[in-house]
Each structure stands twice: as C-alpha cells, then as structure tokens.
Amino acid sequence: SFISTSPWPEVELGWRPPYTSSRNAADGDSVAAVVFSFVDNQLFRMANSYDKEVQEAIKMASIAIQRHPNSKWVDECYILVAKARLYSLDWGNAIQTLKWVNSKSKDPDAKQKAIIQLVRTFTEHQEFANGQAAIDFVEKEKLSKSNKKRLLIEKAYYYQEQEDYDRMVRNLTDVAPMLKKKDKPGRIHFIIG
C-alpha cells in the first residue's frame, strides 16, 4: 500500500499518518491513533510553508464562483474556500464562509456539508459548545449516506478531542460498515480495536 508523505489531509476524509499521543501518560492511558491529527505549532509552521498553494486554491475557487455564479458548483467552491482557510488557520473567515453557505444555499446537501465542516472547524478551534450546537442542528436533518458518514467521523474526532473515548468509539463503530475501500477503513478499524 502507498503511504502519503503529504502533511495535508485528503479532501474528503482527512486521513493523516498516525502518531502516538500520550496526553494521559500519567494515567497510563494512551491513544495509539487518532481520527485526525490535532492542530498545533507544527501544523502552524506547515500552514505557513503551504500558504502559496492554499491562496492559489482560494483564488481558483473564487474565480469559478465569479465566472459561473449560477452554477451548481458554487456552494462546493465556497466549502472548498472554507477548507483552505481552515488549513491556513484562518478560523474566522472559514467559519463565516461555512455559515454563509448554510444560510444562502438552496441545496440541502451543500448546507449539510457546510455544517459538518463547521463541526470540524469548531473542533479544531476548541469551540466545543459551538461544535455541539452544529452537531445537534445537523442531526435533525435527513442526511445523505455520504454526509452521514462524514458526520460520524467528525463526531468521533469531536469526542476524541474532548477525551470522551467511549462516544468516539461508538461513532467509529457506526461509521465502519459505511466505509468503502477508497475510504481507507483500516485506520478506523485499528482505532476501534
């Protein structure tokens, strides 16, 4: 199998190379792998080194939005811009962009994707109350299979960051049957085990 050396997550599921966490080393508790790597100073340094590429992604998505304002891909372009802003650690603009998609989009699927990405953004920014509010809101919706899968993974990461490993494993157990080979389910199964 191929192991990516890229520090950036893949677009849909956000996999990164595993690491060992010893947040609770004093308790003898350690988590062998995580759903997503956490944002820290190392990621901040990497974000600065990839700033040119992130700005280029934002520019290209913005051009698509400007040239084709009535396209069915406008919402996806805004979500891509928000993800790029998250990866460049521009929390405020990422959150604002996702909220805009949720409030202005006519596509329910795009609205759900935006809220699910908001869960990730709030989790990365340690705004757990806002993250829980986003989870509660989107769970009331009828989700597509891909959005349900993404939400369960984001919820697992949300609970992992709060060190609520029981809920993390429950969400991963729920998502495991939905994963296809292209989703690289080995990491999820490893964490559940």
N, C-alpha and C positions, 0 to 999 in steps of 0.2 A: 504494500500500500504506500501511497505517496503522503509524506508529511510536509505540510506547508511551513515555510520559514517566515511567512508574512506576519507582521505584528498586528495586522488589522483583521477584524472578523469577516467571515464571508457574509454576503449581503443578507441572506435570509435567516440562518440560524445562529450566526455569530460565534462559530467554534474557534477556539484558540488552543494552542498547545497546552497540555495540562501542566500544573505546577502543584507543589505540596504546600498547603497552608498550615501554619502552626499557631493560629490565633489563640487557641485554647491550650497551648502546650503545657501550661501549668496544671491543667486538669487532666493531662494525658489524652486529651481529645484532639484529634487532627482530622482534617478533611483531605482525602487523597486527591480529589479532583473537584473542580468547580464547574458550574454551568457556564459562566462567563468569567474571564479574568476581571479583577477589580481595577478601577481607575486609580492610579497612584502617580507618584512623581515620575516613575519610569515611563508611564504612558504619556504624561505631560511632555516629557522630552521627545518621545516618539512623535507626538502630535505636532510639535514644532518642526521636526525634521520632515514631516509629510505635509506640511501646510500648503506647499505649492500644488500638490496633487489634489488636496481637499478643496482648495479655492478653484481649481480647474473644474472639478466635479460640480461645484455650486454654480460656476459660470455656465457650464454646458446645460445643466438642468434649467437654469434661468432663461437661457436663450430659447430652449424648447417651449417654455411657458409663454414667453413673449411672442414668439413666432406663430404658435398654434394655441391661442387662448381658449378655443372651443374643443380642443382635443380631449379624448377620453383619458389621456395620459397625464393631464395637468396635475391631478391630485397625486399621482405616483411621483411626479417630478418634485412636487413640494415635499413629499415624505422623504425623498432622496436628499433634498437640500437639508432637511431637518437632521437626518442621519449624519450627513457630512459635518454639520455644525456640532452635533454631539461628539463626533470623533475628534473635532478640533477643540473640544471643551468649551464651546460657546453655548452654555446651558440656556441662558435667557432667550436667545434667538431660536434655538432648537425647540424649546417649549412653546414659544409664541407661534412658530411655523406650524407645529402639530395642532395647536389649538385652533389656528386659522382653518386648517383642513377640516377639522371636526365641525366647525361652525358654518363654513361656507360650502362644503362639498355636497353634491346631490347624490353621490354614490355611497350607499350604506357600507359597502365593503371597504372603501377608502377611509371612511370615518372610523370604522373599527380598527383598521391598520394604524391610523394615526393615534388612537387612544392606546392601543397596545404598545406602540413605540413610546408614547408618553410614560407608560409604566416603566419601561427600561430607562428612560431619561431621568425620571424622578428617583429611581433606584440608584442610578449612578451618582446622582447629586445628593443622595442621602435624605431626600424628602419623602420619608416613608408614609406620612399621613396623606400626602397628595397621591402617592403611588397607590395606596389602599383605596382612595376615593375613585381613582381611574379604574382599578380592578373591579370595584363594586358596580361602577357605571357600565362597563363593557360586558360584564357577566349577565346583565339584564337583557342584552341583545341576543338575537338569534344569529350565531356566528357560523361562517362557512367552515369547512373542515380545516383549511389552511390557517385561518385566523384562530380557530380553537386550539390548534397545535401550537401556534406561536404564543398564544396567551398562556397556555400551561407551562411552556418553557420560561416565559418571562416571570410568571408567578413563582416558579421554582427558584429562579435567580433572586427575586424579591425576598423570598423567605430565607434563602441561604445568606443573604447579606444581613438579615436580622438574626442569624444563627438559630432559626427555627427549622431544624433539620427534619423533623417529622413531617411538617407540611411540605417541605421541599421534596422529600422522597415520595409523598403522596401524589404531588403534581407530576413528577417524573414517571411514576408508575402509571398514571392516567395517560400520559402522552406516549409512552413506549410503544403500544400497539399501533399508533397512528404513523409512526416513523417508517419511512421507506429507506432503501439502501442509500439513495442520494443524500438523505438527511444525516448520514453517518451516525447510526444509532448506538454504536459501540460505546461511545463516551457516556451516554445516558444509562445504558445497562451497567457500565462499570460503576457509576456513581450510585445507582440503586443497590447494587450488590454490596 
